[in-house]
Amino acid sequence: MKPNKIAVIGLGAIGYGVAASLARKDWPVVGADTNPAATERFAREFGKKVGSSNEAASGADVIILVVVNAAQCEAILFGESGVLASTAPDALIISCVTMDPAKARGIGEKIEATGRAFIDAPTSGGSARAAEGAMTLLTSGREAAMKRAEPIFEAIASKVYRLGDEPGAGSAFKMINQLLAGVHIAAACEAIAFAKKLGLDIAKVYEVITASAGNSWMFENRVPHILENDYAPKSAVAIFTKDLGIVSDMARAASFPTPVAASALQMFLMTAASGMGHDDDASVARLYAMIAGVKLDSSLDARNSTPHKTP
């Protein structure tokens, strides 16, 4: 049985894809975002417009939160916006927010104390997969909540992992993924910048490495941004200053060493401090290039490329 109303709060790159996927499959969905352009676009494409997250949530059976961090999630649900109190008394709240597992557990406990249900469901796959309704979801929550969510997940994801009966497990899996993703991006950027310093044709390096054992999904996905001199943010540097920061906090709390992740975090922090925090995370390669005094343009394209100007 379909809910009477689903509210997607947060219409950024991932959230817009979630809301659009539901709308295309005729789910009764509204979207809300602090950016008026995002809500206007959703209204233009799908004919449903609301003025605030509170209005979107009013009477909703399902809330899907796709915001930046735990602090935003808590402010929307429990703060002045009053989103949680606006929902149906038995509403299902789905958090697609990347956060510390302890935060996810705490939010889940507060929601469940009101008689509502909660699922911890961070995403993987990026904006392209979200737009296709083909994300991966790393979920944890009570069995009854999961049963309610199944048809919704089918509309927005191609893979759904059930990772535990309590909120927090999904977030813990996501942070392991983010540790690896951040390290792999930093390593890919280091390798391609080092190749340029050695005088290699980095387009040819890309061809060779993607057919060799040193390849990674991040190398294959991010190095083309560098070759094309395109640092428009498909995934911003600031995402990994946040996520690897969470990894660092979790590791410290567990008395567990993460020296490789800590080094990657420092590279993202230095890239952000250099003015590239809102640029694509492949900009770590530009930081290496600045340090080494090299230009990253592929030797095949250098004559026609225009250096990216950082704001």
Number of C-alpha atoms within 10 A of each C-alpha: 5 11 15 12 20 29 27 27 28 25 26 18 17 22 24 25 23 32 31 26 22 22 20 13 11 10 18 17 24 28 32 28 23 14 11 13 11 18 24 19 15 22 15 11 11 16 11 16 17 18 14 18 23 22 20 25 31 19 20 26 20 27 27 23 24 28 22 16 17 18 11 15 23 17 13 19 24 16 12 9 16 17 24 25 17 18 26 17 15 14 25 27 27 24 27 27 22 27 26 21 22 15 18 27 20 14 22 23 16 15 20 15 10 13 12 21 23 29 27 31 32 25 23 21 13 16 20 14 18 25 19 16 23 24 26 21 23 23 29 25 24 15 14 10 19 20 10 16 17 11 12 18 22 15 22 25 21 15 14 18 12 16 19 16 17 19 27 28 22 29 29 23 15 25 21 12 12 21 23 17 19 26 21 20 27 26 18 25 27 18 18 25 27 19 16 21 17 11 11 15 16 25 20 13 17 19 11 13 14 16 11 10 8 10 15 17 12 19 22 17 13 23 22 15 18 23 20 16 21 18 22 15 16 18 18 20 25 19 20 26 22 18 22 28 19 19 23 20 13 18 13 12 9 9 9 10 11 14 10 12 22 18 14 23 24 15 24 30 21 17 25 22 10 13 11 25 23 20 22 21 30 31 29 29 26 25 21 22 20 14 10 13 11 16 15 25 21 21 16 13 13 15 9 8 14 12 12 11 7 11 7
